[in-house]
């Protein structure tokens, strides 16, 4: 009897392993199918836009007849294929082709598998089976709903940045819309030198040093806190925890959450770090302290102590030095520079409870770039 039980256990273990492997294949296949369908839709609409443009360029239909032709085409396509072929949609396909046929392809060969281990969109794009789609010079990596957002962006470098980051970070339609609305490109560009700004358009956001994870300001509109009302640091922290996924997305690439109000004891005195995170890319702890008022030198000194403690008693030998970020309502760069030693791994970032004015940021970026030139 005992022998039969042991055999049954072994068979169960073997079955579990087989089940897990087959389940992984099924899940991967389903994801591939969805991705392939989405890409097929994008390529189809690109080719439709190409045919419309080619037809107009041949001179058969001039401007005053162009709308009538598309309206007639829309009626016939709708009768045969159902919804999705309105005059407005056909105009969008034409705009899509016009915009992307003039741009070089996003370097999908360099796009890695996402941190979640999901299917590499670059591989999927290369394996599109239809020869009519494969002969397209432009290679696409996102769904049609993503490109509808991207087409609203006039600046080519900015558009390419969001396209690369959407693929790498597996942003949903909602996440991409939020990142564009929060002016992520401008906020990152304003914290970098000219060469690094150019890299944003060709490589997306690169994380190589602590400064690369800093944004000014952090945009926390998703917390739902009113900017004209008073609230405590505890309320701000609770709001962040309630919207943790959105907060980590705003922080940037590679962030993992470890704890809130993390306590450590030194010389029989207790200290609490508001938020403890870890960055997989930089391989280091990132400590975050929240300040709802103007930043003071005491706040900077406190963070320096937190960072020193983690470096000396928590950090493992293979890990990089701890980073400290003070998220505050108002900061003074001169005060930060005067208070901290040059080699300090501590940064201050203001936060905003509303989406920044995109035109204002674009103008600021333009002026800043001109100054560098």
C-alpha positions, 0 to 999 in steps of 0.5 A: 500500500505504501509503495502504491502511494509513493508511486502515485506521488511520483506520478503526480509530481511528473504530471505537475511538471508536464502540466506546467510546461504545456500550460506555458506553451498554451499561454505563449501561443495565445499571446502570440495569436493576439499579437499576430492579429493586432499586427496584421490589423496594423499592416493591413491599414498601412497598406490600405493607406498606401493604396489610397495615396498611390491612387491620388498621386496618379492624378485620377482624383484631385482634391475636390473629388478626393472626399467623394471617392473616399465616401464611395469607397467607404460605402462599398467596403461597409456593405461588404465587410461591415463596420470599421470602414467609415470615411473618417477611418479611411482618412486615418489609414491615409494619414498613418501611411503618410506619417510612417512611410517617411520615417525609418523603422523602429530598431525592433532587433534591439527590443528585448523580451519584456521584464514580464517575460512576454513574447518579443514583439520584434520576433512576432513582427518578423514572422508575419506570414503574408507576403503583401504585408512582409514587403512593407519597408516599415516594421510595426510593433504595436497595436492599432489603438497605440498608433492612433495615439502616436499619430497625434504627436507631431514631433518625430523624435518624441513619437519614436520614443513613445513607440519604443517604450510602449513595446519595451514596457508593454504599455497598454493603450491606457498607459501610453495615453497617460504617459503622453498626457503627462509629457514623459518625453519632455520631462526626461529630456529636460533632465538630460544633456543634448546627446542623451536627448537624441538617444531618447528617440533612437533607444528609448529611456536608457538606465545606466546611472542613478540620474537616469531615473530622476524626473522633474516633476513627478506627475501624481495626478492619478492619486486624485488629491486636490492641489489646492487642499492641505493633506499630510505626508501620511495621506500622500503615502496612503494614496500612493500605496492605493495606486501603487502600480501607477506610481511605479509606472511613473517612477520608471523602469525596473522598480520593485516595491518592498515596503512602506514605513520600513523601520530600522533601529540604530543606537536603540532609536527607531527610524522609518523610511516612507517607501523602500523600492529596488531597481532591477536595472541599476541593482540597488535600493531606492529609498523614497521620502515624501515631503508635502512642504518645501524641502529643507536641509534637515530633510536632506540630512535625514535622507543621507543617514538613511542611505548610509545605513542601507549601504553599511548594513543592508546592501549586499556586496554585489549590489550598487550604492543605495539611492535616496529620492526626496519627493517634495512639493518644492525644492531649491537646487542651490540648497541641495547642492550646498547641503550634500557632498558632490558624490552623494547619491541623493536627489530631490524631485518635485511632484505635481498633482495635475498633468503638466502643461505640455506646450509649456514644457515643449517651449522650455525644452526648445529654449534649453536645446537652443542654449546648448547649441 
